[in-house]
Amino acid sequence: MYRLGRMPNCDFFAMGDDHRLVLDYLFEQMPGEVFELSSALDSELRKFESVDHLAGCYGIDDWADPSNPSLQLQLHAAEAGGRVNLSRIDFDPEKFDGGKFRYSCEGWGLVQLYLENPLRGVLRPSHSNHNSEKRASRWAGTSDDQLGDPAEWNWKAVTAFSAKLNRFIRKTAVEKDGSKAVLPAASGFSRRGYK
């Protein structure tokens, strides 16, 4: 998997029902595909068709429950083109509790959406981000060909998709914590240590 540096992003505080709000908007207003970032051990990578499908896969019965898992997603905008690569990563079972493999979803123009829930009583920032055309082009020569040519992506579509999601997140905020938007369910929840 390739590490990404500074790119257009949106850091924000959200939890529970905020996640449902963002995901409803994503599935209803933003045509594209939604994948998990990486699969569970010894499992195929999942592509989600709806919020209810995603909730069922993660065992989410009540969105307001703060013990729900955090969600790390890869978004492929409908008009973005490009190659979405589902790569298998093999492990030594002795080092991974018997796990032998997992899959990772990668692509130069995918948009990342990480929706965090509280960990040990503290809410961590959620995050949206995408690679830039310039950076993807720079890194393309240093990787194998699995991700294809960054020129295959419609970078205007990638940027527009990401910007639309970020505008919705910021518009939904009820307050700010430093530079970070705070969505309704996250308002008033402990965010100590995160600025």
PyMOL commands that set and color helices and strands:
alter all, ss='L'
color gray80, all
select helices_A, chain A and resi 17-29+51-58+133-140+145-147+150-152+155-172+184-186
alter helices_A, ss='H'
color red, helices_A
select strands_A, chain A and resi 9-13+32-36+47-48+71-77+85-90+101-106+111-115+126-130+175-177+180-182
alter strands_A, ss='S'
color yellow, strands_A
deselect
rebuild
show_as cartoon
